[in-house]
């Protein structure tokens, strides 16, 4: 698979109808929050392994 570029996401956003943009933003926010949580979990696991 090819990595997604941020520009393609931005272009996709502007091609959406105004009422769909809110849903698009919420989905992006949820993805970012899940990535942050995942990083925190892995950091904690690394800390436990190093002890």
C-alpha positions in Angstrom: 0.0 0.0 0.0 1.1 3.6 -0.6 1.3 5.9 2.4 -1.5 8.5 2.5 -0.4 12.1 2.2 -1.9 14.8 4.3 -2.7 16.8 1.1 -5.0 14.1 -0.1 -6.9 14.3 3.2 -7.2 18.0 2.9 -8.4 17.8 -0.7 -11.0 15.1 0.3 -12.3 17.4 3.0 -12.9 20.3 0.7 -14.7 18.1 -1.8 -17.3 17.0 0.8 -20.6 18.7 1.3 -20.7 21.1 4.2 -22.9 18.8 6.3 -20.4 15.9 5.8 -17.4 17.9 6.9 -18.3 17.7 10.6 -18.4 13.9 10.4 -15.1 13.9 8.6 -13.5 16.1 11.2 -14.8 13.9 14.0 -13.5 10.7 12.4 -10.0 12.4 12.0 -10.1 13.5 15.6 -11.0 9.9 16.8 -8.1 8.5 14.7 -5.6 11.0 16.2 -6.9 10.2 19.8 -6.5 6.5 19.2 -3.0 7.0 17.9 -2.0 9.0 21.0 -3.5 6.4 23.3 -1.7 3.6 21.5 1.6 5.5 21.8 1.1 5.9 25.5 0.3 2.2 26.0 3.5 1.2 24.1 5.5 3.7 26.1 4.2 2.2 29.3 5.0 -1.3 28.1 8.5 -0.3 27.2 9.0 1.2 30.7 7.8 -2.1 32.3 10.1 -4.2 30.1 13.1 -2.0 31.0 12.6 -2.4 34.7 
